[in-house]
Amino acid sequence: MKTENLIMISEGNLWELIEKVIVQMEKLQGKEHKEVWMDSDETKKLLGIKSDTTLFNLRSQGLIEYSQPSRKVILYKRDSILEYLEKHSRKTF
């Protein structure tokens, strides 16, 4: 008789996992991920930061747009991040 193991996961973590699987599948199919909303890892990568604290500060100062569909899930608006980067770009000679 075969026994099965059950894994419990919170709803927030389930949606986060699903989003990551979708991103990976799109990468495997050669499609660039151009969603409106990005997770924290994608956002930090685009901004070139590593710290969750820095991301929190940008969010709490109202410098970037975000959505919090559940307690542990925070998503960032791609256009808002690109706009923030544009505002802080410097012209070269």
Secondary structure, DSSP 8 states (H G I E B T S, - for coil): ----------HHHHHHHHHHHHHHHHHHTT-----SEE-HHHHHHHHT---HHHHHHHHHTTSS-EEEEETTEEEEEHHHHHHHHHHT-----
